[in-house]
Amino acid sequence: MGNPLKQHAYGNRSVRSLVNLQENASTARALNLIAIWSKHGLSSDYHQTPMFLSSLLNRSIIVKHRLRQNELNAFGEKRSSATKVILPIDLTDLSSGARSFFVGQKGYADILSELLCMKVTNRTRDQELLDLIDSLPSLDPFLMRERLKQAGFEAARCYFELSDADASRMTEFTQQEVAPLVGMSFGDLAVSLNDLTTKLAAKIMTNASDDDMEPLRRGMGMKVDDFQDGIFSWKGFIYYKWSMTNLLPDLRPVLAELLAARPTGAATSGERKYIADAKARIIETMSEARDTVRTTLKVYDDAYRDLTSNGQPKAFREFLLKAPRLFNELGERLGAIQHVVSFWRFRFPADSSKQIGAAELIDLLTDFESSLSTPSQSVVQGGVWSA
């Protein structure tokens, strides 16, 4: 049997694609473990609690990848997307090329056996972690951290950061979100609140923890030990609000196009019935998912408003410390919505012809229903958690 890892002799276009992925990919799509190693590779937490025990995997790029036509036969079952693991040959020079494989592809066991030259127990642990990551609708760090904890996996906090690209794209939104609390915490200081808002927004996005954050900690009424967890939770809600805000303008037209889609060519009565029924189910489930995300984010908004408008930090403080359980709900629902919207737009760019055969449309709708069918058990009802 030949080498089961796919070896890439990267040409200029592929090199640009890999560099662009490392520099510009969204948090939900890519987990850039090379960047994390570059930033935190000398820290004790990074070495004491690695994400993967394999150093090769721990310096890879993991991507939620839309399968191309020539990649579909890599799997024994039909699927439209997969989790791709990219292993650059030279971590400091992506132009040297890379090897890659898909989690769960044909020959997957042979790939891991060849790749992870370690004790069987450690290899099994890394394989289970890859399988868990593959089961997630996205790679957003807040959902991922909660699911890993629930499954018994430990990893240092540095592994659950926003990508530099998303942190940059979120700058203005984050500044607007933190401005009310900055004014409350620093309003008595003879400094520019705009400068402090910019500075603190950057620190929140980068998990900074130093004396400059002390007034913010006091303003939130949090103990030192809880402050870092609280900031992580707060950043999670800012990320989900930003993601939902960006998603909404595309959601309505995509749902309208999906509802109007008709298969070209011949289709059996059974196929037409399934298409009509599946579209109705998807529209209903998407609407429910959108409403659930909005409801959960409103609980956050209400707690935050109680702090900034009424000077009552208790509700917001307690909310942040309990909030990570809600990341399952938010991450799964939002990830499913993002999958449907992004894949539909990938297949049908705006203003393009919406021609599609019955078989392909059925495959697409089946994939969408599958991605929408795994909500978490924790829900928010009327502002109250239930499980």
C-alpha positions as CSV (number, residue, x, y, z in Angstrom):
1,M,0.0,0.0,0.0
2,G,1.4,3.4,-0.9
3,N,1.7,6.4,1.4
4,P,-2.0,7.1,2.5
5,L,-1.2,10.8,3.2
6,K,-1.9,13.1,0.3
7,Q,1.4,14.8,-0.7
8,H,1.0,18.2,-2.2
9,A,3.6,19.5,-4.7
10,Y,2.2,23.0,-4.2
11,G,2.2,25.3,-7.2
12,N,2.0,29.1,-6.9
13,R,-1.8,29.0,-6.7
14,S,-1.9,26.4,-4.0
15,V,0.8,28.1,-2.0
16,R,-1.2,31.3,-2.1
17,S,-4.3,29.4,-1.0
18,L,-2.4,27.9,2.0
19,V,-0.9,31.2,3.0
20,N,-4.3,32.9,2.6
21,L,-5.8,30.2,4.8
22,Q,-3.3,30.8,7.5
23,E,-3.6,34.5,7.4
24,N,-7.3,35.2,6.7
25,A,-9.4,32.1,7.6
26,S,-12.3,32.6,9.9
27,T,-12.2,31.2,13.4
28,A,-15.2,28.9,12.7
29,R,-13.5,27.4,9.6
30,A,-9.9,26.9,10.7
31,L,-7.9,25.9,13.8
32,N,-4.4,27.2,13.1
33,L,-2.2,25.2,15.5
34,I,0.9,26.5,13.8
35,A,0.0,30.1,14.9
36,I,-0.7,29.0,18.4
37,W,2.7,27.2,18.6
38,S,4.4,30.3,17.3
39,K,2.7,32.5,19.9
40,H,2.7,30.2,22.9
41,G,5.2,27.4,22.2
42,L,7.5,28.5,25.0
43,S,4.8,28.8,27.7
44,S,4.5,26.2,30.4
45,D,0.7,25.8,29.8
46,Y,1.3,24.9,26.2
47,H,3.6,22.1,27.1
48,Q,1.8,20.8,30.2
49,T,-1.6,20.6,28.6
50,P,-1.3,20.2,24.8
51,M,-4.3,19.8,22.6
52,F,-2.8,16.8,20.8
53,L,-0.1,14.5,22.2
54,S,1.3,14.1,18.7
55,S,3.7,17.1,18.1
56,L,2.9,16.7,14.4
57,L,-0.8,17.1,14.9
58,N,-0.2,19.9,17.5
59,R,1.4,22.0,14.8
60,S,-1.1,21.5,12.0
61,I,-3.9,23.5,10.4
62,I,-7.3,21.9,10.9
63,V,-10.0,23.1,8.5
64,K,-13.7,22.5,8.0
65,H,-13.5,21.9,4.2
66,R,-16.2,21.8,1.5
67,L,-15.5,18.8,-0.6
68,R,-14.7,19.2,-4.2
69,Q,-16.1,16.8,-6.8
70,N,-12.8,15.0,-7.1
71,E,-12.6,14.5,-3.3
72,L,-16.0,12.8,-2.8
73,N,-14.6,9.4,-3.4
74,A,-12.3,9.7,-0.4
75,F,-15.2,8.6,1.7
76,G,-17.4,5.5,1.8
77,E,-20.5,7.6,2.4
78,K,-22.0,10.7,0.9
79,R,-21.0,14.0,2.5
80,S,-20.5,17.5,1.3
81,S,-17.9,18.7,3.9
82,A,-15.2,17.2,6.0
83,T,-12.5,18.0,8.5
84,K,-9.1,18.4,6.8
85,V,-5.8,18.1,8.6
86,I,-3.0,20.0,6.8
87,L,0.6,19.2,7.8
88,P,3.1,21.7,6.3
89,I,6.5,20.2,5.5
90,D,8.3,23.4,6.8
91,L,6.4,25.3,9.5
92,T,8.3,28.5,8.7
93,D,7.9,28.2,4.9
94,L,4.5,27.2,3.6
95,S,5.8,27.3,0.0
96,S,7.6,24.0,0.8
97,G,4.2,22.3,0.5
98,A,2.2,20.1,2.8
99,R,0.6,16.7,3.4
100,S,-3.0,16.4,4.3
101,F,-5.8,13.9,5.1
102,F,-9.5,14.0,6.0
103,V,-10.7,12.7,9.3
104,G,-12.7,9.5,8.6
105,Q,-11.5,9.1,5.0
106,K,-10.8,5.7,3.4
107,G,-7.6,4.3,5.0
108,Y,-7.9,6.6,8.0
109,A,-6.7,4.0,10.5
110,D,-3.6,3.4,8.3
111,I,-2.9,7.2,8.1
112,L,-3.0,7.6,11.9
113,S,-1.0,4.5,12.5
114,E,1.8,5.8,10.2
115,L,1.4,9.4,11.3
116,L,1.2,9.0,15.1
117,C,4.4,7.1,16.1
118,M,3.5,6.8,19.8
119,K,2.0,4.6,22.4
120,V,-1.3,3.0,21.4
121,T,-3.1,4.7,24.2
122,N,-1.9,8.2,23.2
123,R,-2.7,7.4,19.5
124,T,-6.2,6.4,20.5
125,R,-6.6,9.6,22.5
126,D,-5.6,11.8,19.6
127,Q,-7.8,9.8,17.2
128,E,-10.8,10.3,19.6
129,L,-10.1,14.0,19.7
130,L,-10.0,14.3,15.9
131,D,-13.2,12.4,15.7
132,L,-14.8,14.7,18.2
133,I,-13.6,17.8,16.3
134,D,-15.0,16.3,13.1
135,S,-18.4,16.0,14.7
136,L,-18.6,19.7,15.5
137,P,-20.5,22.0,13.1
138,S,-17.7,24.5,13.3
139,L,-14.3,25.1,14.9
140,D,-15.4,28.2,17.0
141,P,-13.3,28.0,20.1
142,F,-16.1,28.6,22.6
143,L,-18.2,25.6,21.4
144,M,-15.0,23.5,21.0
145,R,-13.8,24.2,24.5
146,E,-17.0,23.2,26.1
147,R,-17.4,20.0,24.0
148,L,-13.8,19.0,24.8
149,K,-14.4,19.5,28.5
150,Q,-17.6,17.5,28.4
151,A,-15.7,14.7,26.7
152,G,-12.9,14.7,29.2
153,F,-10.2,16.3,27.1
154,E,-8.0,19.0,28.6
155,A,-6.1,21.7,26.6
156,A,-4.5,24.9,27.6
157,R,-6.5,28.1,27.2
158,C,-4.2,29.3,24.4
159,Y,-5.7,26.8,22.1
160,F,-9.1,28.5,22.2
161,E,-8.3,31.9,20.7
162,L,-10.0,33.7,17.9
163,S,-8.0,33.8,14.7
164,D,-6.0,37.0,14.1
165,A,-8.2,37.7,11.0
166,D,-11.5,37.5,12.9
167,A,-10.1,39.5,15.9
168,S,-9.2,42.2,13.4
169,R,-12.5,42.1,11.6
170,M,-14.3,42.3,15.0
171,T,-12.4,45.4,16.2
172,E,-15.0,48.0,15.7
173,F,-17.8,45.8,16.9
174,T,-15.9,44.9,20.0
175,Q,-15.2,48.5,20.8
176,Q,-18.9,49.3,20.5
177,E,-19.7,46.4,22.8
178,V,-17.3,47.3,25.6
179,A,-17.7,51.1,25.5
180,P,-20.5,51.2,28.1
181,L,-18.5,49.2,30.6
182,V,-15.4,51.2,29.9
183,G,-17.3,54.4,30.6
184,M,-18.6,53.0,33.9
185,S,-15.2,51.6,35.0
186,F,-12.9,54.5,34.0
187,G,-15.2,57.5,33.9
188,D,-13.5,59.1,36.9
189,L,-10.1,59.0,35.3
190,A,-8.6,61.9,33.4
191,V,-7.9,59.9,30.3
192,S,-9.5,59.5,26.9
193,L,-12.3,57.0,27.0
194,N,-11.9,56.4,23.3
195,D,-8.3,55.4,23.8
196,L,-9.2,53.1,26.7
197,T,-12.0,51.5,24.8
198,T,-9.7,50.7,21.9
199,K,-7.0,49.4,24.3
200,L,-9.3,47.3,26.4
201,A,-11.1,45.9,23.4
202,A,-7.8,44.7,22.0
203,K,-6.8,43.2,25.4
204,I,-10.1,41.3,25.7
205,M,-9.6,39.9,22.2
206,T,-6.1,38.7,23.1
207,N,-6.7,37.3,26.5
208,A,-4.5,40.0,28.1
209,S,-4.1,39.9,31.9
210,D,-2.2,42.7,33.5
211,D,-2.6,45.8,35.7
212,D,-4.3,47.7,32.9
213,M,-7.3,45.3,33.3
214,E,-7.6,45.8,37.0
215,P,-10.2,48.7,36.9
216,L,-12.3,46.6,34.5
217,R,-12.1,43.6,37.0
218,R,-13.2,45.9,39.8
219,G,-16.0,47.4,37.7
220,M,-17.3,43.9,37.0
221,G,-17.0,43.0,40.7
222,M,-15.1,39.8,40.0
223,K,-12.5,37.9,42.0
224,V,-9.1,37.6,40.4
225,D,-9.4,33.9,39.9
226,D,-12.7,34.2,38.1
227,F,-11.8,37.2,36.0
228,Q,-10.0,35.3,33.2
229,D,-12.9,32.8,32.8
230,G,-15.3,35.7,32.8
231,I,-13.5,37.6,30.1
232,F,-13.3,34.4,28.0
233,S,-17.1,34.0,28.3
234,W,-17.7,37.7,27.5
235,K,-15.5,37.4,24.4
236,G,-17.6,34.4,23.4
237,F,-20.8,36.4,23.5
238,I,-19.3,39.2,21.6
239,Y,-18.1,36.8,19.0
240,Y,-21.5,35.2,18.6
241,K,-23.3,38.6,18.4
242,W,-20.8,39.7,15.8
243,S,-21.3,36.4,13.8
244,M,-25.1,36.6,14.0
245,T,-25.0,40.3,12.9
246,N,-22.9,39.4,9.9
247,L,-25.0,36.4,9.1
248,L,-28.5,38.0,9.1
249,P,-28.2,40.0,5.9
250,D,-27.5,36.7,4.0
251,L,-29.9,34.5,5.8
252,R,-33.2,35.9,4.4
253,P,-32.2,35.8,0.7
254,V,-30.6,32.3,1.0
255,L,-33.8,30.9,2.6
256,A,-35.9,32.6,-0.1
257,E,-33.7,31.1,-2.9
258,L,-33.8,27.6,-1.2
259,L,-37.6,27.7,-1.0
260,A,-37.9,28.7,-4.6
261,A,-35.4,26.2,-5.9
262,R,-36.8,23.7,-8.4
263,P,-34.9,20.7,-9.9
264,T,-34.1,20.8,-13.6
265,G,-34.9,17.8,-15.7
266,A,-37.0,14.8,-14.8
267,A,-37.9,14.1,-11.2
268,T,-40.1,11.3,-9.8
269,S,-43.1,12.2,-7.7
270,G,-41.3,10.7,-4.7
271,E,-38.3,13.0,-5.3
272,R,-40.5,16.1,-5.7
273,K,-42.4,15.3,-2.5
274,Y,-39.1,14.8,-0.5
275,I,-37.8,18.1,-1.9
276,A,-40.9,20.0,-1.0
277,D,-41.1,18.4,2.5
278,A,-37.4,18.8,3.2
279,K,-37.4,22.5,2.2
280,A,-40.3,23.2,4.6
281,R,-38.5,21.4,7.4
282,I,-35.3,23.2,6.8
283,I,-37.0,26.6,6.7
284,E,-38.8,25.9,9.9
285,T,-35.7,24.6,11.7
286,M,-33.5,27.4,10.5
287,S,-36.1,29.9,11.8
288,E,-36.2,28.1,15.1
289,A,-32.4,28.1,15.3
290,R,-32.2,31.8,14.5
291,D,-34.8,32.6,17.2
292,T,-33.0,30.4,19.7
293,V,-29.7,32.3,19.1
294,R,-31.5,35.6,19.4
295,T,-33.2,34.6,22.7
296,T,-29.9,33.4,24.2
297,L,-28.1,36.5,23.2
298,K,-30.9,38.6,24.7
299,V,-30.2,37.0,28.1
300,Y,-26.6,38.2,27.7
301,D,-27.7,41.7,26.6
302,D,-30.1,42.0,29.6
303,A,-27.5,41.0,32.1
304,Y,-24.9,43.4,30.5
305,R,-27.5,46.2,30.5
306,D,-28.1,45.6,34.2
307,L,-24.5,46.2,34.9
308,T,-23.9,49.2,32.6
309,S,-27.2,51.0,33.0
310,N,-28.1,50.2,36.6
311,G,-24.6,49.6,38.1
312,Q,-25.5,46.1,39.2
313,P,-22.6,43.8,38.4
314,K,-24.0,40.7,40.2
315,A,-26.2,39.5,37.4
316,F,-23.6,40.0,34.7
317,R,-20.9,38.4,36.8
318,E,-22.9,35.3,37.6
319,F,-24.1,35.1,34.0
320,L,-20.5,35.1,32.7
321,L,-19.4,32.4,35.1
322,K,-22.3,30.1,34.2
323,A,-22.6,31.1,30.6
324,P,-20.2,28.5,29.0
325,R,-22.9,25.9,29.1
326,L,-24.8,28.1,26.6
327,F,-21.9,27.9,24.1
328,N,-23.1,24.4,23.2
329,E,-26.5,25.9,22.1
330,L,-25.1,29.0,20.5
331,G,-22.2,27.2,18.7
332,E,-24.3,24.3,17.4
333,R,-27.2,26.5,16.2
334,L,-25.1,29.2,14.7
335,G,-22.7,26.7,13.2
336,A,-25.6,24.9,11.5
337,I,-27.0,28.2,10.2
338,Q,-23.6,29.2,8.9
339,H,-23.2,25.9,7.2
340,V,-26.4,26.2,5.3
341,V,-25.9,29.8,4.3
342,S,-22.2,29.4,3.3
343,F,-22.6,26.2,1.4
344,W,-25.7,27.5,-0.5
345,R,-23.8,30.6,-1.4
346,F,-20.7,28.5,-2.4
347,R,-23.0,26.4,-4.7
348,F,-25.0,29.4,-5.9
349,P,-23.2,32.7,-5.8
350,A,-25.4,35.8,-5.6
351,D,-27.2,36.6,-9.0
352,S,-26.1,33.3,-10.5
353,S,-28.4,30.8,-12.2
354,K,-30.0,28.4,-9.7
355,Q,-30.1,25.4,-11.9
356,I,-29.7,22.1,-10.1
357,G,-30.6,18.5,-10.8
358,A,-33.0,16.5,-8.6
359,A,-30.3,14.2,-7.3
360,E,-27.9,17.0,-6.3
361,L,-30.7,19.0,-4.7
362,I,-31.7,16.0,-2.7
363,D,-28.1,15.5,-1.6
364,L,-27.9,19.2,-0.6
365,L,-31.1,19.2,1.4
366,T,-30.2,15.9,3.1
367,D,-26.9,17.5,4.2
368,F,-28.7,20.6,5.5
369,E,-31.2,18.6,7.5
370,S,-28.4,16.6,9.0
371,S,-26.4,19.7,10.0
372,L,-29.6,21.1,11.6
373,S,-30.5,18.0,13.5
374,T,-28.0,18.0,16.4
375,P,-29.1,20.8,18.9
376,S,-27.6,20.6,22.4
377,Q,-29.7,19.6,25.4
378,S,-29.2,23.0,27.2
379,V,-31.8,25.6,26.3
380,V,-32.8,29.0,27.5
381,Q,-36.5,29.6,28.2
382,G,-37.7,33.0,29.1
383,G,-34.2,34.0,30.3
384,V,-33.9,30.9,32.5
385,W,-31.5,28.0,31.9
386,S,-32.9,24.6,31.7
387,A,-31.2,21.3,31.0
